[in-house]
Amino acid sequence: MRVEDLLIYGKGYCHSDHVKFLLADLLNLNPLELLNHLGDYVEEKKVELFKMEIDSLRNGKPLQYVLGNVNFYGNKFMVDQNVLIPRFETEELVENTIKYIKNNFNKNIKILDIGCGSGVIGLTLKKEFPSAEVDLLDISKDALYVSKKNALELNLEVNFIESDLFENVNKKYDVIISNPPYIKDNEEIEEIVKNNEPHIALYAGLDGLDIYKRILKDINKYLNDKYLIAFEIGYTQKEDIKKLAIDNLKNIKIECRKDLSEKDRMIFITKNE
């Protein structure tokens, strides 16, 4: 079959943009380049694989899991069903954190990424600050396997900690960053998310605050004198998390920032100097 035939076949079942992404990835092309290759013949093995991928999309598997990768902050990261699919909001969290680090710390800092999943946060920070000591922590062996593969692919040297939050942590950090689970147990979410992404990385109790409570209860023991705590949050959780921070930390400054959709999505906690 030719490239054009495969595009027509795929569009009969799935969104045309998804079809272009799948086919371009399969042929090692940019989706925009497909127009220049419409008459090219595709080997049978790739045709069969493409049809299998289309079937996966039709059956409700997210595009990123079918592709097996996602672009985050300009780098390609492997993702599978053991890790969350990174969102734009998380890129915004990372971008704001990078700016803060550049303005307030030297290069030789210690960073902890709690609940690292695929590693997009911690590995992006390591790429941005090569001399930083970066630890990636997750309770899931399977998630750590994915983040280790991504570190290898990006040629980044970081440390990995299998731990239930601070259980296996034994040092202090300048920056602790996390995009923890923050969905309420009974909250309605998209079926494609609910049916595919790991629930351990999505849900956090009746109020969605369980992990923030546990992190903030113990975090003081793992912070250097000057520090930054950076959280991605649910857009209705700002006041609750501010209260948790005030209850557990002394003499702090709290800043909440909105995402591109004008929703409260990031909280930054620093020592009030």
N, C-alpha and C positions, 0 to 999 in steps of 0.2 A: 504493500500500500504506500501511497505517496503521503507527504506531510499534509497536503490539502485534504486528502480523504480522511486522515485521522482527525483533523480538526472538525470536519463535518460530522464524523461519527461521534466524537466526544460531545459536541454541542447538542446532539440529539438527546443527551441524558443529563448534562450538567451545565452550570454557568460557564459562559464562554471564556471569561477571565481565568477561571480555575483550569479549564482545558488547556489554555495557552501556557499557563505556568507549568502544568504537568508535562506537556509535550516538550517545551523548551528545556526543562530540567533533564528530561530523558535524552535529549539530543545535544546537551551541553551548549545551549544557545541562550541568548537573551530573548525574552518573549517578543520583543520588537523585531528581532532578526528573522522570525519565522516567515514573514512576508517574502523574504529573499530566497526561501528554500521550499516554497510550496510544491514545486515539481520534483523535489528529491524523493527517492525511494528509501523507505525505512526497512531495515532488516527484520525478518520475521520474529526473532526473539524479542526485539524491542516493541514490535506491534502487539504481541501477546501480553507483554508487561504493561503496556499502555492501557490495554483493555481491562486488565485486572485492576489497575489503579482507578480507572473510571468506575468500575463496579464498586470499589471501596468507597468512593465519593458518593455514589448513588445510595449506598447503604448507611450513610450518615457519619462516615469517618472524616474528621477534619482534614482540610487540605494539607496543613503543616505535617500531620502525622503520615499522610500518604507520601508526601515529598521526602519526609525524614529529616527535614532541616527547616530553619527559619533564619531570616536576616535580622540581626539585632545590633544596633549602633554601628552598622557598616561591616559587621562580621557574620559569617555563616556558622550557625550552631546546629548540631544534631539535636533532634527532639524525638521522643517516642511516647508511648502511652504511660510511661513511668514518671513523666515530668509535665508540669504545666506548659502550655503554649505561651511564650512571652507576649505581653501586650504593649501597646504604645505608651501606656501610663508608666510602665516600668522603665522604659527608655527615658522618660521625663525625670523619673526619680534618679536614675543614674546620671543624667546630664546635670541636674541641679547639685548632686553630690560632688561631681567632678569640679564644678565651679567653686563650691565651698572649700574643698580640699586645697585647690590651687591658691585660694585667697588666705587660708588660715593655717596651713601646715607645711612643714618641710617635706622633702621627698621620701625620707626614710620612716614611713609610718606603718603601723600595724592595723590591718583591716580584717574584720570578721563579717562574712556573709552568712546569715542564719537562714536555713531553709533554702539552700542554694539551687535545688532542682537541677536544671540543665547547666547551671553555672554562669548564666548570662551576666548577672550583676557582678559577682566577684572577678570573673575573668576579664570583663570589660574594664573594671577598675585596675586590674593588674596590667593590662595592656596600656592603659593611660598613664599608670605610675609604675614603671618597671622596677624601681628600687624599693617599692613597698613590699612588706611581708603580708601576704594575703592568705587567709584561711577560709575554706569553703566547708560549711557544716550542713549536714542533713541527717535526719533519722532513718532515711530510706537508703538501703544498700543499692537498690536499682537506680535511684536518682543519682547517687554518687558515681555509679558506673558511667552514666551518661556524661556527667560533668568532667570525669577523668578523661573520657575520650575527646571531649571538646578542648580540654587543656592541652592534650597531646597534639591535636590537630592544629591548634593555634600556637604551639611551641611555647607555652607559658608554664613557668615553674611556680606552683602554688601548693599549699598543704590542704589535705582533706581530713575531715573529722566526722566519723559516724557517731552521732550523739543526739539524744533527746534534749534539745536546747543546750544549756550549759553543763550538762551532766559530765561530759568528758573534756571540758575546757579548763585549762590550768594557767592561763596568762591574761594579761591586760591589753586593751586595744585603744587606739586613738579614734577609730571609726568602727561603729557597729551598724550594719545596714541589713534590712530585712523586708521582703515582700511575703509576709506570712499568710496563712489561711485567714480569711476574714468574712466569710459568708455565714449567715445564720443557718442553723441546722434545718429550719423549716422554710427557708427563703426560696422563692421560685427563681430558677435560673434557666438559661437557654438549654433546650434538650441536648443539643450537640455537645455542650460543655458537660452537662450532667452525665451523659452516657459514655463519655470518652476520657475525660481528664481525671487524674487521681483524686479521689475524694479527700484523702489525707492532706492534700495541698489546697483544698477548697474550703472545707467547712471547719468552723471553730466555735461550736457550742450554740446555745440558745440566743446569745446576743452577738455572736461573731467576734467576741473580744478575748476568748480564752487564751490565745497565744500571746497577745499583747500583755495581758495580765501576768502571765508566767515570765515573760522576758523582763518586764519592767520591775517585777518583784525582786529579781536576782541580779539585775544588770550592773548595779553599782560596784560589785566586787570585781568586775571585769573591764572597768574603764580606767584609763589613765587620767591624770589631773585635768588635762585639756582634752575634750572629746566632742565627737559628733555622733548622735544617734539619728538614723534616717529610716523612716518607715513609709511604705506604701500603705494606704488605708482605704476602707470603704468610704464612699463619699458622704455618708451620714454619721460617721464615727468620730469626727474631729473633736467634739467636746468631751466625749467619753475618754478618748485616749489622752487628751490634755489633762484631764482630772487624774487619770492613772499615773501620768508622768509626775504631776505635782505631788501626789500622795507618796511616791516612791523615791523621788530625787529632790535634793535640796539646791536652792540657789541656781535655778535654771532659766534659760530663755527658750521659749517655744515658738516656732514659726510654722504656720500652715500655708501650703501653696496649692493653687488650683491647677488642674491639667488643662489641656487645650480645649476641652469641652466646658471649661469654667466650673468644674466640680472639684470640691475639696478632696485631694487625692494623695498629698504628701505631707508628712510632719517631720520637722527637723528640730532636734532637742540639743542644746549646747549648754555649757556651764556659763553662768552670768559672771563675766569678769569685770 
